[in-house]
Amino acid sequence: MTPDTSTSGDYDPGGLRQHPALAQVIEELRAKHHDAIAGVIVYGSCLRSGDPFDGLLDLYLLCEDYRDAYRRPALALANRLLPPNVFYAETRSEGGTLRCKVTLISLRDFGRGCGRAWFESYLWGRFAQPVLLAWSRDESSRMAIEDALANASHTLLERSLPALPASGRVVDLWEGALALSYNTELRTERSGRAGELVRAAEAFYQHTAQALSGSLSFPFDVYDGRYKSEVPLSRRRLSRPAWFARRLQGKLLSVLRLIKALYTFEGGLDYIAWKLERHSGQTVVIPDSVRRRPLLHLWGFFWGLYRRGVFK
């Protein structure tokens, strides 16, 4: 039985749910994808600030079926083989031009990716964080999405606790767990980012840890802002190679998703440069050779950025 973390899709510190620009872009995206969307999740910095015009608004669209969402076999196939697909969208509203990074995945793949049977942390690490379920088609879709979000938190702690101290502060537990997940991807954020996210939503993480107390496959208790776990030694020994394998897998898949985004994300190269500059503080210039033949020259370009420390 999934533990009760019913607030996992209700995080809205800035009141973004009521913003008319959000309702407008959701309506336009639903129409663009032929009303095949079952739910829309908002996450990221715009959610925390409550300002959808603060950079790119991060949206996750959960569809029933890839073929119905696209009507283009190539895009549907790409989304099925290596979910999710990422797009750029914008709309004009009274507040100006709203720019969005739109990620599309099926409700089935989303549920699987947040669950304990999924080795890669791409989804269960990302959605253990507080998000806003801004729209759902019906009660059945809402319940399925909320269940997946609750499973993500459960999976992150189940997988990360064997690699973390047996006891300590709850905030340190979540910071360590998110850092493990972050390290499996090519990230541009500075060190300490996981701690900033936890401190920005400390009440959410405290509540979630309390809700998960007693529900893991090993003893886990929460009391007075602290936790205590009893992870078998065999689990701890297996945890280190498992996270090492996730780092190798995750970084490879991150590169493959970036390459795929070049063909699905309008202005994908410029977006990548903007995101790298924003988070690393370093200037990133896309060479003409990469623009002309990305599949041929992208690898050397990424290697150079990695050596400069632009991402890890």
Sine and cosine of phi, psi and omega as CSV:
sin_phi,cos_phi,sin_psi,cos_psi,sin_omega,cos_omega
0.00,0.00,0.71,-0.70,-0.01,-1.00
-0.95,0.31,0.75,-0.66,0.00,-1.00
-0.91,0.42,0.41,-0.91,-0.05,-1.00
-0.98,0.19,0.97,-0.25,0.16,-0.99
-0.78,-0.62,0.86,0.51,-0.19,-0.98
-0.92,0.40,-0.27,0.96,0.00,-1.00
-1.00,0.03,0.08,1.00,-0.12,-0.99
-0.90,0.43,-0.38,0.93,0.03,-1.00
-0.93,-0.36,0.23,0.97,-0.08,-1.00
-0.92,-0.39,0.22,0.98,-0.04,-1.00
-0.95,0.32,0.88,-0.48,-0.05,-1.00
-0.42,-0.91,0.91,0.42,-0.10,-0.99
-0.91,0.42,-0.45,0.89,-0.03,-1.00
-0.98,-0.19,0.10,1.00,0.01,-1.00
0.95,0.32,0.53,0.85,-0.06,-1.00
-0.91,0.41,-0.49,0.87,-0.05,-1.00
-0.81,0.58,-0.57,0.82,-0.07,-1.00
-1.00,0.03,0.00,1.00,-0.06,-1.00
-0.96,0.29,0.80,-0.60,-0.05,-1.00
-0.88,0.47,-0.50,0.87,0.00,-1.00
-0.92,0.40,-0.57,0.82,0.04,-1.00
-0.92,0.40,-0.71,0.70,0.03,-1.00
-0.87,0.49,-0.62,0.79,-0.01,-1.00
-0.91,0.41,-0.73,0.69,-0.05,-1.00
-0.94,0.35,-0.55,0.84,0.06,-1.00
-0.90,0.44,-0.69,0.72,0.02,-1.00
-0.88,0.47,-0.67,0.75,-0.01,-1.00
-0.93,0.38,-0.64,0.77,0.00,-1.00
-0.94,0.34,-0.59,0.81,0.08,-1.00
-0.88,0.48,-0.66,0.75,0.02,-1.00
-0.92,0.38,-0.65,0.76,0.00,-1.00
-0.87,0.49,-0.57,0.82,-0.04,-1.00
-0.98,-0.21,0.48,0.88,0.23,-0.97
0.86,0.50,0.58,0.82,0.03,-1.00
0.83,0.56,0.52,0.85,0.05,-1.00
-1.00,-0.09,0.10,0.99,-0.07,-1.00
-1.00,0.05,0.76,-0.65,0.00,-1.00
-0.99,-0.13,-0.38,0.92,-0.01,-1.00
-0.22,-0.97,0.38,-0.92,0.01,-1.00
-0.76,-0.65,0.82,-0.57,0.03,-1.00
-0.93,-0.36,0.68,-0.73,0.09,-1.00
-0.93,-0.36,0.68,-0.73,0.06,-1.00
-0.52,-0.85,0.05,-1.00,0.10,-0.99
1.00,-0.08,-0.21,-0.98,-0.16,-0.99
-0.92,0.40,-0.57,0.82,0.01,-1.00
-0.91,0.42,-0.58,0.81,0.05,-1.00
-0.91,0.41,-0.69,0.73,-0.03,-1.00
-0.92,0.39,-0.58,0.82,-0.02,-1.00
-1.00,0.07,-0.38,0.93,-0.07,-1.00
0.98,0.18,0.09,1.00,-0.03,-1.00
-0.92,-0.39,0.96,-0.28,-0.04,-1.00
-0.93,0.36,-0.22,0.98,-0.01,-1.00
-1.00,-0.08,0.09,1.00,-0.02,-1.00
-1.00,0.06,0.99,0.15,-0.06,-1.00
0.99,0.11,-0.61,-0.79,0.03,-1.00
-0.99,-0.13,0.76,-0.65,0.07,-1.00
-0.98,0.19,0.84,-0.55,-0.03,-1.00
-1.00,0.00,0.88,-0.48,-0.01,-1.00
-0.82,-0.57,0.67,-0.74,0.16,-0.99
-0.93,-0.36,0.86,-0.52,0.10,-1.00
-0.99,-0.17,0.79,-0.61,0.03,-1.00
-0.95,-0.30,0.90,-0.43,-0.08,-1.00
-0.97,-0.25,0.30,-0.95,0.07,-1.00
-0.97,0.22,-0.67,0.74,-0.08,-1.00
-0.49,-0.87,0.70,-0.71,-0.05,-1.00
-0.89,0.45,-0.64,0.77,-0.02,-1.00
-0.89,0.45,-0.64,0.76,0.01,-1.00
-0.94,0.34,-0.52,0.85,-0.05,-1.00
-0.96,0.27,-0.47,0.88,-0.10,-1.00
-0.93,-0.36,-0.69,0.73,-0.18,-0.98
0.89,0.46,0.25,0.97,0.08,-1.00
-0.81,-0.59,0.94,-0.35,-0.12,-0.99
-0.82,0.57,-0.61,0.79,-0.06,-1.00
-0.90,0.43,-0.70,0.71,0.01,-1.00
-0.92,0.39,-0.64,0.77,0.03,-1.00
-0.89,0.46,-0.66,0.75,0.00,-1.00
-0.91,0.41,-0.69,0.72,0.01,-1.00
-0.87,0.49,-0.64,0.77,-0.01,-1.00
-0.93,0.37,-0.57,0.82,-0.01,-1.00
-0.96,0.28,-0.64,0.77,-0.06,-1.00
-0.96,0.29,-0.63,0.78,-0.02,-1.00
-0.64,-0.77,0.97,0.24,0.00,-1.00
-0.95,0.31,0.49,-0.87,-0.01,1.00
-0.99,-0.14,0.08,-1.00,0.19,-0.98
-1.00,-0.08,0.54,-0.84,-0.02,-1.00
-0.84,-0.54,0.70,-0.71,-0.02,-1.00
-0.73,-0.68,0.23,-0.97,0.14,-0.99
-0.94,-0.34,0.65,-0.76,0.06,-1.00
-0.61,-0.79,0.51,-0.86,0.09,-1.00
-0.56,-0.83,0.43,-0.90,0.05,-1.00
-0.55,-0.83,0.47,-0.88,0.02,-1.00
-0.99,-0.16,0.74,-0.67,0.04,-1.00
-0.69,-0.72,-0.07,-1.00,-0.01,-1.00
-0.88,0.47,-0.46,0.89,-0.02,-1.00
-1.00,0.09,-0.10,1.00,-0.03,-1.00
0.82,-0.57,-0.44,-0.90,0.00,-1.00
-1.00,-0.07,0.86,-0.50,0.02,-1.00
-1.00,-0.06,0.87,-0.50,-0.03,-1.00
-0.95,-0.31,0.71,-0.71,-0.12,-0.99
-0.74,-0.67,0.59,-0.81,0.28,-0.96
-0.99,-0.14,0.89,-0.46,-0.11,-0.99
-0.94,-0.34,0.83,-0.55,0.04,-1.00
-0.93,-0.37,0.75,-0.66,-0.05,-1.00
-0.87,-0.50,0.74,-0.67,0.02,-1.00
-0.50,-0.87,0.47,-0.88,0.02,-1.00
-0.96,0.26,0.44,-0.90,0.03,-1.00
-0.88,0.48,-0.57,0.82,0.02,-1.00
-0.91,0.41,-0.75,0.66,0.01,-1.00
-0.91,0.41,-0.58,0.82,0.02,-1.00
-0.90,0.44,-0.71,0.70,0.02,-1.00
-0.89,0.46,-0.67,0.74,0.03,-1.00
-0.91,0.42,-0.69,0.73,-0.06,-1.00
-0.93,0.37,-0.35,0.94,0.04,-1.00
-1.00,-0.05,-0.07,1.00,-0.12,-0.99
-1.00,-0.09,0.16,-0.99,-0.10,-1.00
-0.96,0.29,-0.28,0.96,0.01,-1.00
-0.99,0.15,-0.14,0.99,-0.08,-1.00
-1.00,-0.09,0.86,-0.51,-0.08,-1.00
-0.95,0.30,-0.73,0.69,-0.06,-1.00
-0.92,0.40,0.63,-0.77,-0.07,-1.00
-1.00,-0.04,0.11,0.99,-0.12,-0.99
-0.79,0.61,-0.71,0.71,-0.04,-1.00
-1.00,-0.08,-0.74,0.67,-0.06,-1.00
-0.95,0.33,-0.39,0.92,0.11,-0.99
-0.97,0.23,-0.63,0.78,-0.04,-1.00
-0.95,0.31,-0.66,0.75,-0.13,-0.99
-0.99,-0.14,0.19,0.98,0.28,-0.96
-0.97,0.23,-0.17,0.99,0.04,-1.00
-1.00,0.07,0.36,-0.93,0.00,-1.00
-0.93,0.37,0.71,-0.71,0.01,-1.00
-0.66,-0.75,0.15,-0.99,0.04,-1.00
-0.90,-0.43,0.86,-0.50,0.17,-0.99
-0.99,0.13,1.00,-0.08,-0.18,-0.98
-0.98,0.21,-0.47,0.88,-0.02,-1.00
-0.39,-0.92,0.63,-0.78,0.13,-0.99
-0.65,-0.76,0.53,-0.85,-0.08,-1.00
-0.92,0.40,-0.67,0.74,-0.07,-1.00
-0.38,-0.93,0.02,-1.00,-0.05,-1.00
-0.90,0.43,-0.60,0.80,0.00,-1.00
-0.90,0.44,-0.68,0.73,0.03,-1.00
-0.91,0.42,-0.68,0.73,-0.01,-1.00
-0.87,0.49,-0.70,0.71,-0.03,-1.00
-0.91,0.42,-0.62,0.78,0.02,-1.00
-0.90,0.43,-0.65,0.76,0.00,-1.00
-0.94,0.35,-0.70,0.71,0.03,-1.00
-0.88,0.48,-0.62,0.79,0.02,-1.00
-0.91,0.42,-0.66,0.75,0.03,-1.00
-0.90,0.44,-0.66,0.75,0.01,-1.00
-0.89,0.45,-0.67,0.75,0.03,-1.00
-0.91,0.42,-0.63,0.78,0.03,-1.00
-0.90,0.43,-0.55,0.83,-0.01,-1.00
-0.88,0.48,-0.72,0.70,0.02,-1.00
-0.89,0.45,-0.68,0.73,0.01,-1.00
-0.88,0.48,-0.71,0.71,-0.04,-1.00
-0.91,0.41,-0.66,0.75,-0.01,-1.00
-0.87,0.50,-0.72,0.70,0.00,-1.00
-0.94,0.35,-0.63,0.78,0.02,-1.00
-0.86,0.51,-0.63,0.78,-0.06,-1.00
-1.00,0.07,-0.49,0.87,-0.12,-0.99
-1.00,-0.05,-0.54,0.84,-0.06,-1.00
-0.84,0.55,-0.61,0.79,0.05,-1.00
-0.88,0.47,-0.30,0.95,0.01,-1.00
-0.98,-0.21,0.06,1.00,-0.09,-1.00
-0.86,-0.51,0.22,-0.98,0.02,-1.00
-0.83,0.56,0.51,-0.86,-0.05,-1.00
-0.94,0.35,-0.36,0.93,0.00,-1.00
-0.45,-0.89,0.29,-0.96,0.01,-1.00
0.44,-0.90,-0.31,-0.95,0.01,-1.00
-0.98,0.20,0.57,-0.82,0.01,-1.00
-0.88,0.47,-0.63,0.78,-0.02,-1.00
-0.90,0.43,-0.59,0.81,0.04,-1.00
-0.94,0.34,-0.56,0.83,0.06,-1.00
-0.87,0.50,-0.76,0.65,-0.03,-1.00
-0.93,0.37,-0.61,0.79,0.05,-1.00
-0.87,0.49,-0.70,0.72,0.02,-1.00
-0.91,0.41,-0.65,0.76,-0.01,-1.00
-0.91,0.42,-0.71,0.70,0.01,-1.00
-0.91,0.41,-0.58,0.81,0.02,-1.00
-0.90,0.43,-0.63,0.77,0.06,-1.00
-0.86,0.51,-0.70,0.72,0.00,-1.00
-0.92,0.39,-0.69,0.73,0.02,-1.00
-0.84,0.55,-0.63,0.78,-0.08,-1.00
-0.95,0.32,-0.13,0.99,0.04,-1.00
-1.00,0.05,-0.07,1.00,-0.02,-1.00
-0.86,-0.51,0.24,-0.97,0.15,-0.99
-0.98,0.20,0.98,-0.20,-0.10,-1.00
-0.94,-0.33,0.56,-0.83,0.05,-1.00
-0.96,-0.26,-0.17,0.99,-0.04,-1.00
-0.92,0.40,0.54,-0.84,0.03,-1.00
-0.93,0.37,0.34,-0.94,0.05,-1.00
-0.89,0.46,0.55,-0.84,-0.05,-1.00
1.00,-0.05,-0.01,1.00,-0.02,-1.00
-0.90,0.44,-0.64,0.77,0.00,-1.00
-0.87,0.50,-0.66,0.76,0.02,-1.00
-0.90,0.44,-0.61,0.79,0.03,-1.00
-0.90,0.44,-0.66,0.75,0.00,-1.00
-0.90,0.43,-0.66,0.75,-0.01,-1.00
-0.92,0.40,-0.69,0.72,-0.02,-1.00
-0.91,0.41,-0.49,0.87,-0.01,-1.00
-0.95,0.31,-0.35,0.94,-0.02,-1.00
-0.66,-0.75,0.74,0.68,-0.12,-0.99
-0.87,0.49,-0.62,0.78,-0.01,-1.00
-0.88,0.47,-0.63,0.78,0.03,-1.00
-0.88,0.47,-0.72,0.69,-0.05,-1.00
-0.94,0.35,-0.59,0.81,0.07,-1.00
-0.90,0.44,-0.71,0.70,0.00,-1.00
-0.89,0.45,-0.69,0.73,-0.04,-1.00
-0.91,0.42,-0.69,0.73,0.03,-1.00
-0.87,0.48,-0.66,0.75,0.02,-1.00
-0.89,0.45,-0.65,0.76,0.00,-1.00
-0.91,0.41,-0.50,0.86,-0.02,-1.00
-1.00,0.06,-0.15,0.99,-0.02,-1.00
-0.85,0.52,0.81,-0.58,0.02,-1.00
0.99,0.10,0.02,1.00,-0.06,-1.00
-0.96,-0.28,-0.12,0.99,-0.01,-1.00
-0.99,0.16,0.12,-0.99,-0.06,-1.00
-0.99,0.15,0.03,1.00,0.09,-1.00
-0.64,-0.77,0.33,-0.94,-0.04,-1.00
-0.85,0.53,0.76,-0.65,0.01,-1.00
-0.52,-0.86,0.88,-0.47,-0.04,-1.00
-0.80,-0.60,0.53,-0.85,0.01,-1.00
-0.80,-0.59,0.71,-0.70,-0.02,-1.00
-0.37,-0.93,0.75,-0.66,0.10,-1.00
0.79,0.61,0.68,0.74,0.04,-1.00
0.97,0.23,0.16,0.99,0.01,-1.00
-0.82,-0.57,0.25,-0.97,0.02,-1.00
-0.72,-0.69,0.33,-0.94,0.09,-1.00
-0.58,-0.81,0.73,-0.68,0.00,-1.00
-0.74,-0.67,0.38,-0.92,0.06,-1.00
-0.77,-0.64,1.00,0.07,-0.04,-1.00
-1.00,0.00,0.79,-0.61,0.03,-1.00
-0.83,0.55,0.56,-0.83,-0.03,-1.00
-0.86,0.52,-0.59,0.80,0.01,-1.00
-0.88,0.47,-0.61,0.80,0.04,-1.00
-0.92,0.39,-0.63,0.77,0.01,-1.00
-0.91,0.42,-0.64,0.77,0.00,-1.00
-0.92,0.40,-0.57,0.82,0.00,-1.00
-0.98,0.19,-0.34,0.94,-0.10,-0.99
-0.92,0.40,-0.67,0.74,-0.05,-1.00
-0.87,0.49,-0.79,0.61,0.04,-1.00
-0.91,0.42,-0.50,0.87,0.02,-1.00
-0.91,0.41,-0.71,0.71,0.02,-1.00
-0.94,0.34,-0.53,0.85,0.09,-1.00
-0.89,0.46,-0.68,0.73,0.02,-1.00
-0.91,0.42,-0.61,0.79,0.03,-1.00
-0.90,0.43,-0.61,0.79,0.02,-1.00
-0.90,0.44,-0.70,0.72,0.04,-1.00
-0.89,0.45,-0.76,0.65,-0.01,-1.00
-0.88,0.48,-0.73,0.68,-0.09,-1.00
-0.91,0.42,-0.65,0.76,-0.02,-1.00
-0.94,0.34,-0.60,0.80,0.08,-1.00
-0.90,0.44,-0.73,0.69,0.00,-1.00
-0.92,0.40,-0.53,0.85,0.06,-1.00
-0.88,0.48,-0.68,0.73,0.04,-1.00
-0.90,0.43,-0.69,0.73,0.00,-1.00
-0.90,0.44,-0.61,0.79,0.04,-1.00
-0.93,0.36,-0.58,0.81,0.07,-1.00
-0.90,0.44,-0.67,0.75,0.03,-1.00
-0.90,0.44,-0.69,0.73,0.03,-1.00
-0.88,0.47,-0.61,0.80,-0.01,-1.00
-0.90,0.43,-0.40,0.92,0.04,-1.00
-0.87,0.49,-0.43,0.90,-0.06,-1.00
-0.97,-0.25,-0.17,0.98,0.03,-1.00
-0.92,-0.40,-0.38,0.93,-0.10,-1.00
-0.97,-0.24,0.95,-0.32,0.04,-1.00
-0.86,0.51,0.81,-0.58,-0.07,-1.00
0.94,0.35,0.54,0.84,-0.10,-1.00
-0.86,0.51,-0.67,0.74,-0.01,-1.00
-0.90,0.43,-0.66,0.75,0.01,-1.00
-0.93,0.37,-0.57,0.82,0.06,-1.00
-0.90,0.43,-0.70,0.72,0.01,-1.00
-0.86,0.51,-0.71,0.71,0.01,-1.00
-0.88,0.47,-0.69,0.73,0.00,-1.00
-0.88,0.47,-0.70,0.71,-0.03,-1.00
-0.92,0.40,-0.67,0.74,0.02,-1.00
-0.89,0.46,-0.68,0.73,0.01,-1.00
-0.91,0.42,-0.67,0.74,-0.07,-1.00
-0.89,0.46,-0.64,0.77,-0.11,-0.99
-1.00,-0.04,-0.47,0.88,-0.06,-1.00
-0.99,-0.10,-0.39,0.92,-0.06,-1.00
0.98,0.19,0.11,0.99,0.01,-1.00
-0.96,-0.29,0.52,-0.86,0.04,-1.00
-0.97,0.26,0.75,-0.66,0.01,-1.00
-0.84,-0.55,0.88,-0.47,0.00,-1.00
-0.92,-0.39,0.80,-0.60,0.01,-1.00
-0.99,0.15,0.90,-0.44,0.01,-1.00
-0.90,0.43,0.48,-0.88,0.03,-1.00
-0.86,0.51,-0.57,0.82,-0.01,-1.00
-0.89,0.45,-0.59,0.81,0.03,-1.00
-0.94,0.35,-0.63,0.77,0.02,-1.00
-0.91,0.42,-0.60,0.80,-0.05,-1.00
-0.97,0.23,-0.68,0.74,-0.06,-1.00
-0.69,-0.72,0.96,0.26,-0.10,-0.99
-0.87,0.50,-0.65,0.76,-0.05,-1.00
-0.91,0.40,-0.47,0.88,-0.02,-1.00
-0.99,0.11,-0.65,0.76,-0.17,-0.99
-0.96,-0.29,-0.13,0.99,-0.07,-1.00
-0.91,0.42,-0.55,0.83,-0.08,-1.00
-0.90,0.44,-0.72,0.69,0.04,-1.00
-0.91,0.42,-0.59,0.80,0.03,-1.00
-0.89,0.45,-0.74,0.68,0.02,-1.00
-0.89,0.46,-0.62,0.78,-0.01,-1.00
-0.90,0.44,-0.64,0.77,0.04,-1.00
-0.90,0.44,-0.65,0.76,0.04,-1.00
-0.91,0.42,-0.63,0.77,0.02,-1.00
-0.89,0.46,-0.69,0.72,0.00,-1.00
-0.91,0.42,-0.51,0.86,0.05,-1.00
-0.97,0.23,-0.21,0.98,-0.02,-1.00
0.99,0.11,0.30,0.95,0.01,-1.00
-0.91,0.41,-0.61,0.79,0.16,-0.99
-0.66,-0.75,0.22,-0.97,-0.09,-1.00
-0.84,-0.54,0.00,0.00,0.00,0.00
